[in-house]
Amino acid sequence: MVSKLRHSITHRLHIAEAWIFANPKIVLALILLGTLLFSLALPRLRVFTDFSDLLPQNHSYIQTYNRLKENFGGANMVVMAVEVEQGTIFNDRTLRLIHEATQGVDSLPGVNHNLVSSLTHRTARKIFLDEQGGFASESYYDPQKPDRTVAELEQLKKDVIANPTMYGLLVSPDLKAALVKAQLNEGGIDYPATFAALQQVREDLATPGHRIHVTGNPVLTGWVYTYLGQIIEIMVFTLLLLALLLIVYFRRLYGIALPMLGIALSTIWGLGFMALMGINLEPLSLPIPFLIAARATSHGVQLVARYYEELAIVKNGQQAARNALDALFRPGSLAIIVDAVGLAVLVLGAAPFNHKLGIAAGFWGISVIFTVHFMVPLALSVLPAPRRTDNTNAFMPAILGGAMAKTGGTDGGARSILALTLIGALGGLYLLGQIKMGDTEPGSPLLHRHHDYNVSTTAINERFPGSEELHVLARTDEPGGIKRPEVMAAIERFQAHMMSDPALGGTKALPGVLRVVNKLTHNDDPRWMQLPDSADEIGGLMFAYMASSPIPGALKEFVNAREDEANIVFYYKDHQADTIDRVVALAEEGARRIEAEVPGLYIELGGGIIGVTAAANQALHTDHLIIIPAVMLFAFLIVSVYYSSLHAGWLMVLPMLFATLMTYAYMGAIGIGISVNTVPVIAVGVGVGIDYAVYFMDRIREEYAVLGDMKQAVVKAVATTGSAVSFTAATLIAGVVLWIFMSDLKFQSDAALLLVYMLVVNAIAAVLIVPSWCVVFKPKFVTAAHYDEDGVLEV
């Protein structure tokens, strides 16, 4: 029954294929019409980074972060440091420079003016008691008073040192640098405009004897945007390299023009679809769509190579084109479908970025059936037949066939290859434990260590507690609950608990402010630097602090208006995977303990760059355990159904499994972490292996149906399809290899190197494992293959 159904489907597909070839101009016109429609949408395509797209929005940390960022600040913080080379910052020239830096940062596009802080900002105020015993305050810095006496500068220094929210946090402990911090409103940040304005501020601040350092996520993203011109340049050179490879390989017009046309059409369809769906193109993910386009070329190469092979036999251009599609329709469409499904699986990722990339890449992948798989043979059927009908690439089949005849084409050679594969897999398992979830080095792995961004980050972290912040929310059930003495004490206990981590540079929270104000109310007696024992007294100190400032929202960075949420900030010097894992484990342990001790108080992670990165790392741990196995599973199921054989599904997945294992081993060996940027790269690279394996397997079945001998079939398949697959691998590598040498973005060069490694391993695995397995195990779905009455190969 199943056999009859499969035969009926195959027969109908054959009829459809006959109609397509009977009406090539109609089909080509439809393809070109689709291309025109997608091209009209291209002007709407946007290249930008949406920070929220990179975050797993359903994660509890991100939900807390989304509440935190409005009142207390998010992860998109700009941090500028003004550092003096000689002496301290307490001189008129440097203080004026800090004030100018503050004004410049406060004027950046998209800045949240309520969340700007520095020594010279209007909200940075010295609190004191006036002659009548009332609270008063004044700014540490008065821009209307450009010159100060030595005594005034010395008093300013003493006042700053006496303020724990200022000294060490905004002014370095050695008094040689001051920070200017600002939060950006996250709705539609214009990173290029913000970064350009920030660079202009830095340029205006350039003064002998001073250094200006800038770090923060908006700065990092801004730097990435500066390389868009270089990215376009790399793409142009990559296209030229692909064209050169086609010229060298085919040395014939159709072999050069049609695969390049396939790249153009598939790219227009893919990018046009993204524009129609409102999906933005993420700058850091640009190598991925380019690899998808290169994969379209690989299918075009297979078709043209088979066309010239058939042309040498039948001496008729239209018949050769028909024979090429007849032979490659099943393996080609299967490979394209598995490619598309493997890319679409990215939608299972937790971050919206993965959803968008999965939808766009999945459509792009499946569109190759029309833009390449049908377009190339139909174009060949209507174009004039070449005058030369001999196959000019006959030397490659002879070399590959001879090599296979001495290795995988023998019983001993095939068993040896499978044994070496097993040994290699066991060796790869040893390195799996070295892989980290998240960044593996301080600063940003997107840029090289000597880049201005990483140099600035290092300089700031050397002077200050740390530029990487973790925000923790203390929340109570009732309004005003934060003022409860037990809540204030619990917040301090949580801070003390976190201080047990030697990597913690400092912390800031409401209790520290209250202790200072309480001391002031008692004649500045240090013995009164303690927390009151009633909510009314705590509320009174909070009111006194706010009343002393003419600037509204003096306590906004510490507590919300309902006084049921308080912000606790911790400062770290990096957000490496090991640091985040340790910090999060410590924070969750402390939160459980505090919540058990104080009913109605909840300690929730996690804002700041540490919090959102922790959430991303945890989501990635789940994502890569879902996405990569899902790619394998769907490939197995689709191939098994396509060939009605579980053995076929296993044989196609086997090279993918080996190549993926070797990829993880490589990442563990050289220290590439699994991040929101690397998971899509791995997923794209994993699916490449199925292309090679499917073409090999189908050609082995095809040759066995004629020759009836497995070893001869394997040798013939490698001699013919192996040549095209080898060149296919070369074109795919050419699609990304220039990123290694030409990109100044470290992540892109590392990702390209990883992809090249995956492409090479996938090609080797397919060329060696699939033929060797067939020689040793002689699978039934291969040995039972035969041609039906339509001339179609089936089991």
C-alpha positions in Angstrom: 0.0 0.0 0.0 2.7 2.4 1.0 4.7 1.5 -2.1 1.7 2.1 -4.3 1.1 5.5 -2.7 4.7 6.5 -3.1 4.7 5.4 -6.7 1.5 7.4 -7.3 3.1 10.5 -5.8 6.3 10.1 -7.8 4.3 9.6 -11.0 2.3 12.8 -10.4 5.5 14.7 -9.7 6.9 13.4 -12.9 3.8 14.7 -14.8 4.2 18.1 -13.1 7.9 18.1 -14.1 7.0 17.3 -17.7 4.5 20.2 -17.7 7.2 22.6 -16.3 9.6 21.6 -19.1 6.8 21.9 -21.7 6.2 25.5 -20.6 9.6 26.8 -19.5 8.9 30.4 -20.5 5.7 30.6 -18.4 7.5 29.3 -15.3 10.5 31.5 -15.8 8.2 34.5 -16.3 6.5 33.7 -13.0 9.8 33.5 -11.2 10.9 36.8 -12.7 7.5 38.3 -11.7 8.1 37.2 -8.1 11.5 38.7 -8.2 10.1 42.0 -9.4 7.6 42.1 -6.6 10.2 41.3 -3.9 12.6 43.9 -5.4 9.9 46.6 -5.0 10.0 45.9 -1.3 13.7 46.2 -0.9 13.8 50.0 -0.2 11.8 49.3 3.0 14.5 46.9 4.3 16.1 48.3 7.5 19.5 47.5 8.9 19.5 48.2 12.6 19.9 46.6 16.0 16.9 46.3 18.3 18.2 45.6 21.8 15.0 44.1 23.0 15.1 41.5 20.2 18.2 40.0 21.7 16.6 39.3 25.1 14.4 36.3 26.0 11.3 38.3 26.9 9.6 35.5 28.8 12.6 35.0 31.1 11.8 36.2 34.7 15.0 38.3 34.8 13.9 40.2 31.6 10.5 40.7 33.0 12.0 42.2 36.1 14.4 44.2 33.9 11.5 45.7 31.9 10.0 47.0 35.1 13.3 48.2 36.4 14.5 50.1 33.3 11.8 52.8 33.4 12.5 53.9 37.0 16.0 52.8 37.7 17.7 52.4 34.3 18.3 49.6 31.9 21.3 47.9 30.2 21.7 50.6 27.5 24.0 52.8 29.6 26.7 55.1 28.3 29.7 55.4 30.7 32.2 58.1 30.1 35.4 58.6 32.2 37.4 61.7 32.4 40.9 60.8 33.6 43.7 63.2 34.6 47.3 62.1 33.9 48.9 64.2 36.7 47.5 65.0 40.1 43.7 64.6 40.9 40.5 65.8 39.3 40.1 68.5 41.9 41.4 71.4 39.8 39.3 74.0 37.8 40.4 72.7 34.4 39.5 69.1 35.0 36.2 70.0 36.8 35.2 72.2 33.9 36.0 69.3 31.6 33.8 66.9 33.6 31.0 69.5 33.5 31.3 69.8 29.7 31.3 66.0 29.4 28.2 65.8 31.5 26.5 68.4 29.4 27.5 66.6 26.2 26.3 63.2 27.4 23.0 64.8 28.6 22.4 66.1 25.1 22.8 62.8 23.3 19.9 61.7 21.2 17.5 59.4 23.1 19.1 60.0 26.5 16.9 59.7 29.6 17.6 63.1 31.2 16.3 61.8 34.6 19.0 59.1 34.6 22.2 61.1 34.0 24.7 61.2 36.9 28.1 62.7 37.5 30.0 64.8 40.0 29.0 68.0 38.2 25.4 67.1 37.4 22.7 69.1 39.0 21.4 66.1 40.9 24.8 65.5 42.6 24.4 67.6 45.8 26.0 68.0 49.1 23.5 67.8 51.9 24.0 69.8 55.2 22.2 71.5 58.0 21.7 75.3 57.7 22.0 77.8 60.6 18.4 77.1 61.6 19.0 73.4 61.8 17.0 72.6 58.6 18.2 70.5 55.7 19.8 72.2 52.8 21.8 71.1 49.8 24.0 72.6 47.1 25.6 71.3 44.0 29.2 70.1 44.3 30.0 72.1 41.2 28.7 75.5 40.2 29.4 76.2 36.5 28.9 79.9 37.1 32.0 79.8 39.3 34.8 78.8 37.0 37.7 79.5 39.5 38.1 78.2 43.0 40.7 78.8 45.7 42.9 76.0 46.9 40.9 75.8 50.1 37.6 75.5 48.2 39.0 72.7 46.0 40.3 70.9 49.1 36.9 71.2 50.8 35.2 69.9 47.7 37.5 66.9 47.8 36.6 66.2 51.4 32.9 66.6 50.7 33.1 64.0 47.9 35.1 61.6 49.9 32.5 61.8 52.7 29.6 60.8 50.3 29.5 57.0 49.7 27.2 57.4 46.7 29.8 59.7 45.1 33.3 58.5 46.3 34.3 55.3 44.6 31.2 55.2 42.4 31.4 58.4 40.4 34.8 59.5 41.5 37.6 56.9 41.5 39.1 55.9 44.9 42.5 57.4 43.8 40.7 60.7 42.8 42.2 60.6 39.3 39.1 60.0 37.3 35.4 60.8 37.3 32.5 59.1 35.6 29.6 60.5 33.6 26.7 57.9 33.3 23.6 58.1 31.2 20.7 55.8 30.4 19.2 55.7 26.9 15.4 55.4 26.3 15.2 51.9 24.7 12.3 52.6 22.4 13.8 52.9 18.9 17.4 53.9 19.8 19.2 55.5 16.8 22.6 53.9 17.5 24.5 55.5 14.6 23.2 59.0 15.5 23.9 58.5 19.2 27.3 57.2 18.6 28.2 59.9 16.2 27.1 62.6 18.7 29.1 60.8 21.4 32.2 60.7 19.3 31.8 64.4 18.6 31.6 65.0 22.4 34.8 63.0 22.9 36.5 65.0 20.2 35.4 68.3 21.7 36.7 67.2 25.1 40.2 66.3 23.9 42.5 68.2 26.2 46.2 67.8 26.9 46.9 66.0 30.2 43.5 64.2 30.1 42.1 60.9 28.7 38.5 60.3 27.7 37.2 56.7 27.9 33.7 55.6 26.8 32.1 52.2 27.2 28.6 50.7 27.5 26.2 48.7 25.2 25.1 51.7 23.1 28.8 52.5 22.5 29.5 48.9 21.5 26.6 48.8 19.1 27.7 52.2 17.7 31.1 50.8 16.9 29.5 47.9 15.1 27.6 50.3 12.9 30.8 52.0 11.9 31.9 48.8 10.1 28.9 48.6 7.7 30.9 50.2 4.9 33.6 47.5 5.4 30.9 44.8 5.5 29.6 46.0 2.1 33.1 46.0 0.8 33.6 42.4 2.0 30.4 41.4 0.2 31.5 42.9 -3.1 34.9 41.1 -2.9 33.2 37.9 -2.0 31.0 38.1 -5.1 34.0 38.7 -7.2 35.7 35.6 -5.5 32.7 33.5 -6.2 32.7 34.6 -9.9 36.4 33.9 -10.2 35.9 30.3 -8.8 33.1 29.7 -11.3 35.3 30.9 -14.1 38.1 28.6 -13.1 35.9 25.6 -12.6 33.5 25.9 -15.6 35.3 28.2 -18.0 31.9 28.4 -19.8 29.3 31.1 -19.8 26.4 29.2 -18.4 28.5 27.8 -15.6 29.4 31.3 -14.5 26.3 33.3 -15.3 23.5 31.0 -14.0 24.8 30.3 -10.5 25.5 34.0 -10.1 22.0 34.8 -11.3 20.7 32.3 -8.7 22.5 34.3 -5.9 20.9 37.5 -7.2 17.4 36.0 -7.4 17.5 34.2 -4.0 19.0 37.3 -2.3 16.2 39.5 -3.7 13.5 37.0 -2.6 15.1 36.7 0.8 15.7 40.3 1.6 12.4 41.4 -0.1 10.5 39.0 2.1 12.3 40.4 5.2 11.3 43.9 4.1 7.6 42.9 3.5 7.5 41.2 7.0 9.1 44.2 8.7 12.1 42.1 9.8 15.2 44.1 10.3 18.6 43.0 9.2 20.9 42.7 12.2 24.5 44.0 11.4 26.2 41.2 13.3 24.2 38.5 11.5 25.1 39.6 8.0 27.5 36.7 7.3 24.5 34.3 7.9 22.2 35.5 5.0 25.3 35.7 2.8 26.0 32.1 3.5 22.4 31.2 2.7 22.9 33.0 -0.7 26.1 31.0 -1.2 24.2 27.8 -0.5 21.8 28.8 -3.3 24.9 29.0 -5.6 25.9 25.4 -4.5 22.6 24.0 -5.8 23.1 25.9 -9.0 26.6 24.5 -9.4 25.2 20.9 -8.9 22.7 21.5 -11.7 25.0 23.1 -14.2 27.7 20.5 -13.5 25.2 17.7 -14.2 24.0 19.6 -17.3 27.4 19.6 -18.8 27.9 15.9 -17.8 24.6 15.0 -19.6 25.4 17.3 -22.6 28.6 15.3 -23.2 26.4 12.2 -23.5 23.2 13.2 -25.3 24.6 16.2 -27.4 21.3 18.0 -27.0 21.0 21.1 -24.8 17.3 20.8 -24.0 17.5 17.1 -23.3 20.6 17.6 -21.1 18.8 20.2 -19.1 15.8 17.8 -18.6 18.1 15.0 -17.7 19.9 17.2 -15.1 16.6 18.1 -13.4 15.4 14.5 -13.6 18.5 13.3 -11.8 18.7 16.1 -9.2 15.1 16.9 -8.6 14.7 14.5 -5.7 18.1 15.0 -3.9 18.1 18.8 -4.7 14.6 19.4 -3.5 15.2 17.2 -0.4 18.4 19.1 0.4 16.6 22.5 0.0 13.7 21.5 2.1 15.9 20.2 4.9 18.0 23.4 4.6 14.9 25.5 5.0 13.5 23.5 7.9 16.8 23.5 9.6 16.9 27.3 9.3 13.3 27.8 10.3 14.0 25.8 13.5 15.6 29.0 14.8 12.1 30.2 15.7 12.3 27.8 18.7 14.9 30.2 20.3 13.7 32.3 23.2 14.8 35.7 21.8 12.7 37.6 19.2 15.9 37.9 17.2 15.8 34.1 16.7 12.1 34.2 15.7 12.7 36.8 13.1 15.9 35.1 11.8 14.1 31.7 11.7 11.2 33.0 9.7 13.3 35.0 7.2 16.0 32.3 6.8 13.4 29.6 6.4 11.6 31.4 3.6 14.9 32.3 2.0 16.0 28.7 2.1 12.8 27.3 0.6 12.7 30.0 -2.1 15.9 28.4 -3.6 13.6 25.8 -5.1 12.2 28.5 -7.5 15.1 30.8 -7.8 17.7 28.1 -8.5 16.3 24.6 -8.6 13.7 25.3 -11.3 15.3 28.5 -12.8 18.7 27.0 -13.8 17.5 23.9 -15.8 14.6 25.8 -17.4 17.0 28.6 -18.4 19.4 26.0 -19.8 16.5 24.5 -21.8 15.5 27.8 -23.5 19.0 29.2 -24.0 21.0 28.2 -27.1 22.9 24.9 -26.6 26.7 25.3 -26.3 28.7 24.6 -29.4 31.1 22.4 -27.3 29.4 19.4 -25.8 32.4 17.7 -24.2 32.9 17.9 -20.4 35.9 20.1 -19.7 36.1 19.0 -16.0 36.8 15.3 -16.7 40.2 15.5 -14.9 38.5 15.9 -11.5 36.4 12.8 -11.7 39.5 10.8 -12.6 41.4 12.0 -9.5 38.5 11.6 -7.1 37.4 8.2 -8.4 41.0 6.9 -8.3 41.3 8.1 -4.7 38.0 6.5 -3.6 38.9 3.2 -5.4 41.9 2.9 -3.1 40.2 4.0 0.2 36.5 4.0 0.8 35.8 1.9 -2.3 37.4 -1.1 -0.6 36.2 -3.2 2.4 39.3 -2.5 4.5 39.4 1.2 3.5 35.7 1.7 4.3 35.9 0.0 7.7 39.1 2.1 8.5 37.3 5.3 7.7 34.3 4.5 9.9 36.7 3.4 12.7 38.6 6.7 12.5 35.3 8.6 12.5 34.4 6.9 15.8 37.8 7.7 17.3 37.4 11.3 16.2 34.0 11.5 17.8 35.2 10.2 21.1 38.0 12.7 21.0 35.5 15.5 20.4 33.4 14.4 23.4 36.4 15.1 25.6 36.4 18.8 24.6 32.7 19.4 25.0 33.0 20.3 28.6 35.2 23.3 27.8 32.4 25.2 26.1 31.1 28.2 28.0 27.6 29.7 27.8 28.3 33.4 27.1 31.4 35.5 26.8 34.7 34.0 27.5 36.8 37.1 28.0 36.4 40.6 29.6 35.3 43.5 27.5 33.5 42.6 24.3 34.3 39.6 22.2 32.8 41.4 19.2 35.9 43.5 19.0 39.6 42.9 19.2 41.4 43.4 22.5 43.3 46.5 21.3 40.1 48.2 20.1 39.3 51.6 21.6 36.1 50.1 23.2 37.9 47.3 25.0 40.8 49.7 26.0 38.3 52.1 27.4 36.4 49.4 29.3 39.7 48.1 30.8 40.8 51.7 31.8 37.4 52.4 33.5 37.4 49.0 35.3 40.9 49.6 36.6 39.9 52.9 38.2 36.4 52.1 39.4 34.4 49.3 41.0 33.3 48.2 37.6 31.4 49.3 34.5 29.2 46.2 34.4 26.1 46.6 36.6 23.7 44.1 38.2 20.4 45.7 39.3 18.3 43.7 41.8 14.8 44.7 42.7 13.6 44.6 46.3 9.8 44.5 46.2 7.1 44.6 48.8 3.4 43.7 48.7 2.1 47.0 50.0 2.8 50.6 49.1 5.4 52.1 51.4 6.6 48.7 52.4 10.2 49.6 51.5 10.3 52.0 54.6 9.8 49.1 57.0 13.0 48.8 59.1 13.2 45.0 58.6 13.1 45.6 54.8 15.9 48.2 55.0 18.0 45.8 57.2 17.3 42.9 54.8 18.5 45.0 51.8 21.8 45.6 53.7 22.1 41.9 54.6 21.7 41.1 50.9 24.4 43.6 50.0 26.7 42.1 52.6 25.9 38.6 51.2 26.9 39.7 47.7 30.1 41.3 49.0 31.4 37.8 49.8 32.3 37.6 46.1 35.7 39.1 45.7 34.9 40.2 42.1 32.3 42.6 43.4 33.7 46.1 43.1 31.0 48.0 44.9 27.3 48.4 45.7 24.7 51.2 46.0 21.2 51.2 47.6 18.8 53.3 49.7 20.1 52.2 53.2 23.5 53.8 52.5 21.8 57.2 51.8 19.6 56.9 54.9 22.7 56.3 57.1 24.4 59.5 55.8 21.2 61.6 56.3 20.6 60.2 59.8 24.2 61.2 60.7 23.6 64.7 59.5 20.5 65.1 61.6 22.6 64.4 64.7 25.3 67.0 64.3 27.2 64.8 61.8 28.0 62.4 64.7 29.4 59.2 63.1 27.7 57.2 65.9 24.4 58.0 64.3 25.3 56.6 60.9 22.7 53.9 61.4 19.2 52.9 60.2 16.2 54.1 62.3 14.0 51.5 63.9 10.6 52.7 62.7 9.1 53.2 59.3 8.0 56.8 60.2 11.6 57.8 61.0 12.8 56.2 57.7 10.1 58.1 55.8 11.2 61.3 57.5 14.8 60.8 56.5 13.7 60.1 52.9 11.5 63.2 52.9 14.3 65.4 54.4 16.7 64.2 51.7 14.2 64.9 48.9 13.3 68.3 50.4 16.9 69.4 50.6 17.2 69.1 46.8 15.5 71.6 44.5 15.7 68.9 41.8 12.6 66.6 41.6 13.2 62.9 42.0 16.3 63.0 44.2 15.6 59.4 45.3 14.4 58.2 42.0 17.4 56.1 41.4 16.8 54.2 44.7 13.1 53.9 45.2 9.9 54.3 43.1 7.1 56.7 43.8 4.9 54.1 45.5 7.8 53.2 47.7 7.1 49.5 47.2 10.2 48.8 44.9 13.8 49.6 45.7 16.8 49.3 43.4 20.1 47.7 44.6 23.1 48.1 42.3 26.2 46.0 42.2 29.3 46.8 40.1 31.5 44.2 38.3 34.5 44.5 36.0 33.3 42.0 33.3 30.4 39.9 32.2 32.2 36.7 31.4 30.3 33.5 31.6 32.1 32.3 34.8 31.5 35.7 36.5 27.8 35.7 35.7 27.3 32.1 36.7 28.9 32.8 40.1 27.1 36.1 40.7 23.7 34.7 39.8 24.1 31.6 42.0 25.2 33.8 44.9 22.3 36.3 44.3 19.7 33.6 44.1 21.0 31.9 47.3 20.8 35.3 49.1 17.4 36.1 47.7 16.0 32.8 49.0 17.4 33.4 52.5 16.2 37.0 52.7 12.7 36.2 51.5 12.4 33.4 54.1 13.5 35.9 56.8 11.2 38.8 55.9 7.7 37.9 54.8 6.3 40.1 52.1 9.7 41.0 50.7 10.8 39.7 47.3 14.3 39.9 45.9 14.2 39.7 42.1 17.0 39.7 39.5 18.0 41.2 37.2 18.6 44.5 35.5 21.7 46.0 34.2 24.0 44.4 31.7 24.8 41.5 34.1 21.2 40.7 34.6 20.2 40.7 31.0 23.3 38.8 30.0 22.5 36.2 32.7 19.0 35.7 31.3 20.4 35.5 27.7 23.0 32.9 28.8 20.4 30.8 30.6 18.0 31.0 27.6 20.9 30.1 25.2 21.6 27.0 27.3 18.1 25.8 26.6 18.0 27.1 23.0 21.1 25.2 21.8 19.8 22.0 23.5 16.6 22.4 21.5 17.6 24.0 18.2 20.6 21.8 17.2 18.9 18.5 18.1 15.7 19.8 16.3 17.7 20.4 13.2 19.0 16.8 13.4 15.5 15.4 14.2 13.7 17.2 11.3 16.5 16.2 8.9 16.1 12.5 10.0 12.3 12.6 9.7 12.2 14.3 6.3 14.9 12.1 4.8 13.3 8.9 6.3 9.9 9.9 4.9 11.4 10.9 1.5 13.1 7.6 1.0 10.6 5.5 3.2 13.7 4.3 5.1 14.8 4.9 8.7 18.3 3.7 7.5 18.4 6.6 5.0 17.5 9.1 7.7 20.2 7.8 10.0 22.8 7.8 7.2 22.1 11.4 6.3 22.2 12.5 10.0 25.4 10.6 10.7 27.8 13.1 9.0 25.8 16.0 10.5 26.3 14.5 14.0 30.0 14.0 13.5 30.5 17.5 12.0 28.5 19.1 14.8 30.5 17.2 17.5 33.7 18.3 15.9 32.4 21.9 15.8 31.7 22.0 19.5 35.1 20.4 20.1 36.7 23.2 18.1 34.8 25.9 20.0 35.8 24.4 23.3 39.5 24.1 22.2 39.9 27.7 21.1 37.5 29.3 23.6 34.5 30.4 21.5 31.5 30.7 23.8 27.9 29.9 22.9 26.1 33.3 22.6 23.0 34.8 20.9 25.3 35.5 17.9 26.9 32.0 17.7 23.8 29.8 18.0 22.4 30.9 14.6 25.9 30.4 13.0 26.1 26.8 14.4 22.5 26.1 13.2 23.3 27.3 9.7 26.5 25.4 9.5 25.0 22.2 10.8 22.5 22.1 7.9 25.2 22.4 5.3 26.2 18.7 5.7 22.9 17.5 4.5 23.4 19.0 1.1 26.6 17.0 0.5 25.3 13.8 2.0 22.0 13.8 0.0 23.6 14.4 -3.3 26.1 11.6 -2.6 23.5 9.1 -1.4 21.2 9.7 -4.4 24.1 9.3 -6.9 25.2 6.1 -5.2 21.6 4.8 -5.6 21.5 5.9 -9.1 24.8 4.2 -10.0 23.9 1.0 -8.1 20.6 0.7 -10.1 22.7 0.6 -13.3 25.9 -1.2 -12.1 24.6 -3.6 -9.5 27.9 -3.4 -7.5 28.2 -1.3 -4.4 31.9 -0.6 -4.6 31.8 0.4 -8.3 28.7 2.6 -7.5 30.5 4.3 -4.7 33.6 5.0 -6.8 31.5 6.3 -9.8 29.4 8.5 -7.4 32.4 10.1 -5.8 34.1 10.5 -9.3 31.0 12.4 -10.6 29.1 14.0 -7.8 32.3 14.3 -5.7 33.6 16.8 -8.2 30.6 19.0 -7.9 30.4 18.6 -4.1 34.1 19.6 -3.8 33.5 22.7 -5.8 30.3 23.4 -3.9 32.3 23.3 -0.6 34.8 25.7 -2.2 32.0 28.1 -3.2 30.5 28.0 0.3 33.9 28.6 1.9 34.5 31.4 -0.5 31.2 32.9 0.7 32.6 33.5 4.2 36.4 33.1 4.0 37.1 36.8 3.3 35.4 37.8 6.6 38.3 36.1 8.4 40.9 38.4 6.8 39.0 41.5 6.0 36.6 42.1 8.9 37.8 44.3 11.8 34.9 42.9 13.9 36.4 40.1 15.9 33.1 38.2 16.1 32.6 38.2 12.4 36.1 36.9 11.7 35.7 34.3 14.4 32.3 33.3 13.2 33.6 33.0 9.6 36.5 30.9 10.8 34.0 28.7 12.6 31.8 28.4 9.5 34.8 27.5 7.3 35.8 24.8 9.8 32.2 23.5 9.8 32.0 23.5 6.0 35.3 21.6 5.6 34.4 19.0 8.2 30.9 18.6 6.8 32.3 18.1 3.3 35.0 15.5 4.5 32.4 13.7 6.6 29.9 13.4 3.6 32.6 12.4 1.1 34.0 9.7 3.4 31.3 8.5 5.8 28.3 8.1 3.4 30.2 6.0 0.8 32.0 4.0 3.4 28.8 3.2 5.3 27.2 2.0 2.0 30.2 -0.2 1.2 30.2 -1.8 4.7 26.4 -2.1 5.5 24.9 -2.1 1.9 21.6 -0.5 3.0 18.4 -1.9 1.5 17.1 1.5 0.3 20.2 1.7 -1.9 20.4 -1.9 -3.1 16.6 -2.1 -3.9 16.6 1.1 -6.0 15.3 0.7 -9.6 13.9 2.8 -12.4 10.1 2.8 -12.9 8.2 3.2 -16.2 8.7 7.0 -16.1 12.5 6.5 -15.8 12.3 7.8 -12.2 14.5 6.2 -9.5 12.6 4.6 -6.7 12.7 1.8 -4.1 
